[in-house]
Amino acid sequence: MVEVLAPAKVNLTLHVTGRRADGYHLLDSLVMFADMGDRIRVREAEESKLTVTGPMARGVPVDERNLVLQAATTMGATGHFTLDKHLPHAAGLGGGSADAAATLRALSVLTGRPLPEAPETLGADVPVCLSGVSARMRGVGEELSPLPGLPRLHALLVNPNLPVLTAEVFKRLTKTDNPPMPEEIPQGLDRAGMVAWLARQRNDLEAAAIAAEPVIAQVFQTLEVTPGCQLTRMSGSGGTCFGLYMDAETAHAAQGRLRQSQPGWWSKAVVLGG
């Protein structure tokens, strides 16, 4: 058996810089990974089968719609897959893509087969999730520039337990030719310097996501008033938002307060790095 972590992917920035003739949007995004996520376990088997467990298992398909089984098909491999689901669905945390990437890594170890050359065919976030390291992601997700010198960040991830469909968000996007991030992302910043730099960047999908699901605005408002919160932003196409804090104690204290005020929401204090 092989077990692999599928860490949550967090878009600290997401600039929409254009749109191709085929309809795909061009992005410029700074991605880091959390120290928690889903887990994939794979055992050898002659036919593929998927079992889903964990606190977020409800509603997860176990047929070919699931990217775990699609990743197995891409690898030309079979197995008994167990997906231990901890990330909320359609949450802007790359859950399905992270699961697919973890499946590819697990099957490569189990079978000795090489990883696929074009993992983006499974989804735009699969290449960065397969790399598993902090990176600048451009194009439609296939252009990656690793950023190993970034400081670790303390964050609180919050999702109102309401799926936000990426297609619905992009449908409401009114401007697609926004400026990219600066050409050079500064290296060697301390945590405070990094947060200050991030504050000058954007997620161009926030307004569209709020138009699709207005509760996201409430998530922002709730995060902004937690003591010690330095910056709030949405990850990906939503609806997970995050707050950044200077230390783990403050992030965990914010999580405690939020779980009291919004017990129906999903929240998790994490360290971002990778």
C-alpha positions in Angstrom: 0.0 0.0 0.0 1.1 3.6 -0.7 -0.3 6.6 1.1 0.1 10.2 -0.1 -1.0 13.5 1.3 -3.0 15.8 -1.0 -2.4 19.2 0.6 -4.8 22.1 0.2 -3.6 24.5 -2.5 -4.1 28.2 -1.5 -4.0 30.9 -4.2 -2.5 33.8 -2.2 -3.0 35.9 -5.4 -5.0 35.3 -8.6 -4.7 37.8 -11.4 -6.8 37.2 -14.5 -4.7 38.5 -17.3 -6.4 37.5 -20.5 -8.6 35.0 -22.3 -7.6 32.6 -25.1 -9.5 32.0 -28.3 -10.7 28.7 -26.9 -12.3 30.4 -23.9 -9.7 29.4 -21.3 -8.6 32.3 -19.0 -5.0 33.2 -18.5 -3.9 33.5 -14.9 -1.0 34.8 -12.9 -1.1 33.3 -9.4 1.1 32.8 -6.3 0.4 29.4 -4.9 1.4 27.9 -1.5 0.4 24.6 0.1 -1.1 24.0 3.6 0.1 21.4 6.1 -3.2 19.6 5.9 -5.5 18.1 3.2 -7.0 14.9 1.9 -5.1 11.6 1.9 -5.0 9.0 -0.8 -4.2 5.3 -0.1 -3.7 2.9 -3.0 -3.5 -0.9 -2.9 -2.8 -3.1 -5.9 -5.9 -4.5 -7.5 -6.9 -5.9 -10.9 -9.8 -3.6 -11.2 -10.1 0.0 -9.9 -12.4 0.8 -7.0 -12.8 4.0 -5.1 -13.9 4.3 -1.4 -14.4 7.7 0.2 -14.1 8.2 3.9 -13.5 11.2 6.2 -15.5 14.2 7.4 -16.1 15.6 3.9 -17.0 12.3 2.3 -20.7 13.0 1.8 -21.6 13.7 -1.8 -18.2 12.8 -3.3 -18.7 10.6 -6.4 -17.1 7.2 -6.5 -17.4 6.6 -10.2 -15.4 7.9 -13.2 -16.5 11.5 -12.5 -13.9 11.5 -9.6 -10.5 12.8 -10.6 -8.9 9.9 -8.6 -10.2 7.4 -11.1 -9.4 9.7 -14.0 -5.8 10.0 -12.8 -5.6 6.2 -12.6 -6.8 5.9 -16.2 -4.2 8.5 -17.3 -1.5 6.4 -15.6 -2.9 3.2 -17.3 -3.1 1.6 -13.9 -5.7 0.1 -11.6 -6.0 -0.2 -7.8 -8.2 0.0 -4.8 -8.2 3.7 -3.9 -9.3 5.1 -0.5 -9.8 8.9 -0.5 -9.8 10.2 3.1 -11.7 13.5 2.4 -11.0 16.5 4.7 -11.2 19.5 2.3 -14.6 21.0 1.5 -16.0 20.6 -2.1 -15.7 23.2 -4.8 -13.8 25.4 -2.3 -11.0 27.0 -4.2 -8.5 24.8 -2.4 -7.7 22.5 -5.3 -9.2 19.5 -3.6 -10.0 17.4 -6.7 -6.8 18.4 -8.4 -4.8 17.7 -5.3 -6.4 14.3 -5.1 -5.6 13.6 -8.7 -2.0 14.7 -8.2 -1.6 12.5 -5.1 -3.0 9.6 -7.0 -0.5 10.1 -9.8 2.4 10.2 -7.3 1.1 7.1 -5.4 0.6 5.1 -8.6 4.1 6.1 -9.8 5.6 4.7 -6.6 3.4 1.6 -6.6 3.9 0.7 -10.3 7.3 2.3 -11.2 5.6 4.1 -14.1 6.6 7.7 -15.0 4.3 10.6 -14.2 2.3 11.8 -17.2 3.9 14.5 -19.4 0.7 16.6 -19.6 -1.0 16.4 -16.2 -3.0 19.6 -17.0 -5.3 17.5 -19.1 -6.8 16.4 -15.8 -7.3 20.0 -14.6 -5.6 23.4 -14.6 -4.4 23.0 -11.0 -3.0 19.5 -11.3 0.5 20.5 -12.5 1.1 22.8 -9.5 -0.4 20.2 -7.1 1.9 17.6 -8.6 4.9 19.8 -7.9 3.8 20.4 -4.3 6.0 23.4 -3.8 5.3 27.2 -3.6 5.2 28.5 -7.1 4.1 31.2 -9.5 1.5 29.7 -11.8 0.8 31.3 -15.2 -0.9 30.6 -18.5 -3.8 28.2 -17.8 -1.9 26.5 -15.0 0.9 24.8 -17.0 3.6 27.5 -16.6 5.2 27.0 -13.2 8.1 28.9 -11.6 9.1 27.4 -8.2 9.6 29.9 -5.3 11.6 28.1 -2.6 12.6 31.3 -0.7 9.2 32.4 0.6 8.6 32.5 4.3 6.1 30.2 5.9 2.8 31.9 6.6 0.2 31.3 9.4 -3.3 31.3 8.0 -6.9 30.5 8.9 -8.9 29.0 6.1 -12.7 29.5 6.2 -15.4 28.0 4.0 -19.1 28.6 4.6 -19.8 24.9 3.6 -21.3 26.1 0.3 -19.9 24.8 -3.0 -18.9 27.6 -5.4 -18.7 26.4 -9.0 -15.8 27.8 -11.0 -17.8 28.0 -14.2 -20.4 30.2 -12.4 -17.8 32.5 -11.1 -16.1 33.0 -14.5 -19.5 33.6 -16.0 -19.8 36.7 -13.8 -16.3 38.0 -14.5 -16.6 41.4 -16.2 -12.9 42.1 -16.9 -10.4 39.6 -18.2 -7.4 41.7 -19.2 -6.1 42.7 -15.7 -2.4 43.5 -15.0 -0.2 40.6 -13.9 1.8 40.5 -10.7 5.2 42.3 -10.8 7.7 40.4 -13.0 9.9 39.7 -10.0 8.4 38.2 -6.8 10.7 39.3 -4.0 12.7 36.6 -2.3 14.1 36.7 1.2 11.2 38.7 2.8 10.3 38.0 6.4 6.7 37.2 7.3 5.6 40.8 7.7 7.3 41.9 4.5 5.6 39.1 2.6 2.1 40.0 4.0 2.7 43.6 3.0 3.7 42.6 -0.5 0.7 40.3 -0.8 -1.6 43.2 0.2 -0.6 45.0 -3.0 -1.8 42.1 -5.1 -5.3 40.8 -5.9 -7.7 38.0 -6.5 -9.6 39.2 -9.6 -12.4 36.6 -9.0 -13.5 37.9 -5.6 -16.3 40.2 -6.9 -17.6 37.6 -9.3 -17.6 34.9 -6.6 -19.5 37.2 -4.2 -22.0 37.9 -7.0 -22.4 34.1 -7.4 -22.6 33.4 -3.6 -23.1 36.5 -1.5 -22.2 34.6 1.7 -18.6 35.0 0.8 -18.8 38.7 1.7 -19.9 37.6 5.2 -16.9 35.3 5.4 -14.6 38.3 4.7 -16.4 40.4 7.3 -16.1 37.7 9.9 -12.4 37.1 9.2 -11.5 40.8 9.1 -12.5 41.4 12.7 -10.6 38.5 14.2 -7.8 39.8 16.4 -4.4 39.9 14.7 -5.7 39.4 11.2 -3.2 41.1 8.8 -4.8 40.3 5.4 -7.9 38.6 4.1 -8.4 37.2 0.6 -10.2 34.5 -1.3 -8.4 31.4 -2.6 -9.0 30.4 -6.2 -12.5 30.8 -7.4 -13.9 30.5 -3.8 -15.6 30.1 -1.6 -12.8 29.5 0.8 -11.3 32.8 2.2 -8.2 33.1 4.3 -6.8 35.4 7.0 -3.1 35.8 7.5 -1.6 36.1 11.0 1.9 36.7 12.4 2.0 33.5 14.5 0.3 30.1 15.0 -1.2 31.1 18.4 -3.1 34.0 16.9 -4.3 32.0 14.0 -5.6 29.2 16.3 -7.2 31.7 18.6 -9.0 33.2 15.6 -10.2 29.7 14.6 -11.6 29.2 18.1 -13.5 32.5 18.0 -14.9 31.7 14.5 -16.0 28.2 15.4 -18.0 29.8 18.2 -19.6 32.5 16.1 -20.1 30.3 13.0 -20.3 26.7 14.0 -21.7 25.6 10.6 -18.7 26.8 8.7 -15.6 24.8 8.0 -12.4 26.4 9.3 -8.8 25.3 9.8 -5.7 27.1 11.1 -2.8 26.0 8.9 0.8 26.8 8.0 1.4 27.6 4.4 4.7 26.7 2.8 6.1 23.9 0.6 
